Amino acid sequence: MAERVSAPGAAGGTATADPSTGALPLQVVRLRHPGRWIAVAVVVVLVVALVDSLVTNERFQWDVVFTYLFSGQILSGLGNTLLLTVVAMLVGVLLGVVLAVGRDSKNPVIAGACGVYIGFFRGTPLLVQLIFWFNLAALYPVIALKVPFGPTLLSGDANVLITPLVAAILGLGLNEAAYMAEIVRAGLQSVDAGQTQAAQALGMNARLVFARIVLPQALRVIIPPTGNQTISMLKTTSLVSVISLPELLYAAQIIYSRTYEVIPLLIAASLWYLALTTVLSIGQGFLERRLGRGDASRRVGVR
């Protein structure tokens, strides 16, 4: 006759052995993570200290911040920032697609020219490019469209044509195109060539293969970095303040150069940047989830 064997339990009681085998049941012991609790305590202390500083330090001048947050000059600068972001990203994406296709061309001249463009605009600082476009009239006083060694078709004064807004769009858009070209190229190359060959074997033409097979899969790779580039572009527009274009930061600078309330105006501008980047981040997450609905690898897991 089997005997029952008792052993102290995890909670101070006794654990009864299995009568058939005599083995004691396994006891589950909760792991301790003192490091996590220490990290949580440090974070809480830092957050409390930060909140206390923001509330008690009168030099932040929160009343001034909210006075200028919705002022006409700040909102006008905000509108210019949004306009620059949208137009520069459109130029960057459209030209980036052309450069990505050209970079993978079998024609060495086209591939080389696209490679030189990408290397030049990625290899020189954006701030330098903005200043260059703004001062283009010093190099070309008259901008002309003409047949080489032939008649001039169109011409105009560079000082009139290259306004601060045009210089900003050229600088931001052409620079962004170099980065978007590599993003698009990476997305297209991520699609297995075997899928294209299989689709062609089924009788699909090149346009249908690209629209139905390549593009939907490539977008899953292209959308996340493109979203990051859009958010980065929104903040990068602040660089155009050096060419006196009244975007959000420059609008704040104009005000505090008159009132000497530097910190409150910078906080007001930062709050708008933070709000806009938050909205863009939410939109990016929505697009990623929508494009990832057909990806089986995303659905693998234990329910």
ABEGO torsion letter per residue (X at the ends): XBBBBBBBBAAGBBBBBBAAAGBBBBBBBBBBBAAAAAAAAAAAAAAAAAAAAAAABAAAGAAAAAAAAABAAAAAAAAAAAAAAAAAAAAAAAAAAAAAAAAABABAAAAAAAAAAAAAAAABBAAAAAAAAAAAAAABABBBBBBBGBBBABBBBAAAABBAAAAAAAAAAAAAAAAAAAAAAAAAAABBAAAAAAAAAAGBBAAAAAAAAAAAAAAAAAAAAAAAAAAAAAAAAAAAAAAGBBBAAAAAAAAAAAAGBAAAAAAAAAAAAAAAAAAAAAAAAAAAAAAAAABAAAABEBX
